[in-house]
Amino acid sequence: MALHEVRIIGVGHELPGDPITTKQAMEHGNVTNFDEEWVKEKLGIETRYSVRELPGKFNEPSLKEGFSNSDICTTAAKRALKKAGMTADQLDLIIVATCTPDFPVPAESTLVQDKLGIDEVATLDVRSACCGAFQAFATALQFARTGYHKNILICAADCGTMFGDQDLDHDTRQKKAQSVNWLLIGDAAGAMIMRSFEPTEKPWGIEILHSHFKAIGKGVTPGFYMPAGGRYFAISVFLLLVM
């Protein structure tokens, strides 16, 4: 069986709220063991975005209205669809990559489906963090190459700032890693439309020349602690009291 030509025909993104400078992040999280120059030099980061309402207490995270994981995914998806010149009902498959879903169940991709107003479409979640976008991309590529699905929406989003206690005044076993995470991690969503072309069609869009990835899992220790499941039930003092 001949493999189909596959192209990227639309991209979009969403950033929640206003940018947070390193100085603001350090002040809010009481981070004292790093400085702005170190963060800029070592991490290459000057600003980041968060779905949390700031200022506020780290142990009582509050979500900005309209910026849940599925919300920012949906906004990014709509922008990608517009760039592709498509409507949502033309999609055959939605893949969402995230390690911070709104809920453990149902799948994040079904929430995006609902917010896009699609009655029926194939959906799939990839539960992964840093390389989730590429894992979703590689997964979609297999469906597209074989012609199993024609128009595929790939979304990757995380709301990592909703989790953890980054306040160095708190005596937690993860506080050193958490302080680095608060400076390193930001919230955002990206989306792309991948299209499979029939042999009789003239392909257009961004050509995919090669894809390859591997993971090194041996000896890896946790650097991000998320004891509760799902963004809507992020760990908090209240949650600990009612559990």
C-alpha positions in Angstrom: 0.0 0.0 0.0 1.4 3.4 -1.0 1.7 5.9 1.9 -0.1 9.2 1.6 1.6 12.6 1.3 1.0 14.5 4.6 1.3 18.2 5.2 0.7 20.7 8.0 -1.9 23.2 6.7 -2.6 25.4 9.8 -1.2 26.3 13.2 -2.4 28.3 16.2 -1.6 29.0 19.8 -3.0 30.6 23.0 -1.2 32.3 25.9 -3.3 32.8 29.1 -3.4 36.4 30.3 -0.5 38.8 30.7 3.2 37.8 30.8 4.8 37.3 34.2 8.4 38.6 34.5 11.0 36.6 36.4 11.1 39.3 39.0 7.3 39.0 39.6 7.5 35.2 39.7 10.3 35.3 42.2 8.5 37.7 44.4 5.2 35.8 44.3 6.8 32.5 45.0 9.3 33.9 47.6 12.1 32.4 45.5 15.4 33.5 47.1 17.9 30.9 45.9 18.1 32.2 42.3 18.4 35.6 40.6 17.0 37.0 37.4 20.3 36.8 35.5 20.8 33.2 36.4 17.3 32.4 35.2 17.9 34.3 31.9 21.3 32.7 31.4 20.6 29.1 32.4 17.0 28.7 31.4 16.7 31.4 28.7 13.5 32.6 30.1 12.5 36.2 30.8 8.7 35.9 30.9 6.1 33.1 31.3 2.3 32.9 31.4 0.1 31.3 34.0 -3.6 30.3 34.2 -3.5 31.0 37.9 -4.9 34.2 39.4 -2.0 36.3 40.7 -1.4 37.4 43.4 -2.8 34.6 45.4 -1.8 31.8 47.8 0.1 28.9 46.2 -1.7 26.4 48.4 -5.1 27.7 47.2 -4.7 27.9 43.4 -7.4 29.9 41.6 -8.0 29.5 37.8 -8.5 32.5 35.6 -11.9 32.5 34.0 -11.9 31.0 30.5 -8.4 29.6 30.8 -8.8 25.9 31.7 -6.6 23.4 29.8 -9.4 22.6 27.4 -10.3 26.3 27.0 -6.8 27.2 25.8 -6.6 24.1 23.6 -9.9 25.1 21.9 -8.8 28.6 21.3 -5.5 27.4 19.7 -7.5 24.9 17.7 -9.9 27.5 16.3 -6.9 29.6 15.2 -5.3 26.7 13.5 -8.6 25.8 11.7 -8.9 29.4 10.5 -5.3 29.3 9.1 -6.2 26.1 7.3 -9.4 27.5 5.9 -11.4 24.7 7.5 -14.4 24.4 9.8 -14.4 22.1 12.8 -16.9 19.7 11.3 -14.3 18.8 8.7 -12.0 17.1 11.3 -11.7 13.3 11.4 -9.5 13.0 14.5 -8.6 15.2 17.5 -5.5 14.3 19.5 -4.7 16.3 22.7 -1.3 15.9 24.4 -1.2 17.1 28.1 -0.1 16.0 31.5 -2.5 18.5 33.2 -6.0 17.6 31.9 -9.1 19.3 33.3 -10.2 15.9 34.7 -8.7 12.4 34.7 -11.9 11.3 33.0 -13.4 12.1 30.4 -10.5 12.5 28.0 -9.3 16.1 27.3 -9.8 15.6 23.6 -13.6 15.0 24.1 -13.8 18.3 26.0 -12.1 20.1 23.1 -14.5 18.3 20.7 -17.5 19.6 22.7 -16.2 23.2 22.8 -15.6 23.1 19.1 -19.2 22.1 18.6 -18.5 18.7 16.9 -21.1 16.1 17.3 -19.1 13.1 16.2 -15.3 12.7 15.6 -12.6 10.3 16.6 -10.7 11.5 19.7 -7.5 10.4 21.5 -5.4 11.7 24.4 -1.6 11.4 24.7 -0.7 11.7 28.4 2.7 13.2 28.3 4.6 16.4 29.4 7.6 18.1 27.6 7.6 15.9 24.5 3.8 15.4 24.3 3.4 17.7 21.3 5.8 15.7 19.3 4.4 12.3 20.5 1.0 13.5 19.4 2.5 14.6 16.1 4.1 11.2 15.5 0.9 9.4 16.4 -1.2 11.5 14.0 1.4 11.0 11.3 0.7 7.3 11.3 -3.1 7.8 10.8 -2.5 10.3 8.1 0.2 8.4 6.2 -2.0 5.3 5.9 -5.0 7.4 4.9 -7.0 6.2 7.9 -7.9 9.8 8.8 -7.7 12.8 6.4 -7.9 15.9 8.6 -6.3 15.7 12.0 -6.2 18.3 14.8 -3.3 18.1 17.1 -3.4 20.1 20.3 -0.7 20.3 23.0 -1.3 22.2 26.2 -0.3 22.2 29.9 -1.3 24.2 32.9 1.6 23.2 35.1 1.5 26.3 37.3 -1.7 25.2 38.9 0.1 22.5 40.8 2.6 22.3 43.6 3.7 24.5 46.5 6.4 26.8 45.2 6.6 28.9 48.4 10.1 28.4 50.0 8.7 29.3 53.4 6.8 26.0 53.4 8.7 22.9 54.6 7.9 20.5 51.8 10.1 17.7 50.5 9.8 19.0 47.0 10.3 22.7 47.7 13.7 23.0 46.0 12.4 21.4 42.7 9.2 23.4 43.0 11.0 26.7 43.2 12.9 25.9 40.0 9.6 24.7 38.4 7.9 28.0 39.1 10.6 29.8 37.2 10.8 27.2 34.4 7.2 26.2 33.8 4.6 28.3 31.9 1.1 27.6 30.7 0.2 27.7 27.0 -1.5 25.7 24.2 -0.4 25.1 20.6 -2.4 23.4 17.8 -1.8 22.3 14.2 -3.9 20.8 11.4 -2.4 17.8 9.6 -3.9 16.7 6.3 -3.5 13.5 4.4 -3.6 13.9 0.6 -4.8 11.3 -1.9 -2.4 10.3 -4.7 -4.6 12.2 -7.2 -4.4 15.5 -5.1 -1.8 18.1 -5.4 -0.4 18.5 -1.8 0.0 22.0 -0.2 1.1 23.2 3.1 4.3 22.6 5.2 6.1 19.5 4.1 7.2 16.9 6.7 10.6 15.6 5.8 11.5 13.4 8.7 10.4 12.6 12.3 12.2 10.7 15.0 12.1 10.5 18.8 13.3 8.4 21.7 13.0 8.7 25.5 15.7 8.1 28.2 13.7 6.8 31.2 16.4 5.0 33.1 17.4 6.6 36.4 15.0 9.5 36.1 13.7 11.0 39.4 10.5 13.0 39.8 11.0 16.7 39.5 7.4 17.8 39.5 5.0 16.5 42.2 1.3 16.3 41.4 -0.4 14.3 44.1 -4.0 15.0 43.0 -5.6 14.1 39.7 -6.6 16.7 37.1 -6.4 20.5 36.9 -9.9 21.0 38.4 -8.8 19.2 41.5 -5.3 20.4 42.0 -3.9 19.8 45.5 -4.8 22.4 48.1 -5.4 22.7 51.8 -9.1 22.5 51.2 -8.8 19.4 49.2 -6.6 17.8 51.8 -9.2 18.6 54.5 -12.2 17.1 52.5 -10.4 14.0 51.1 
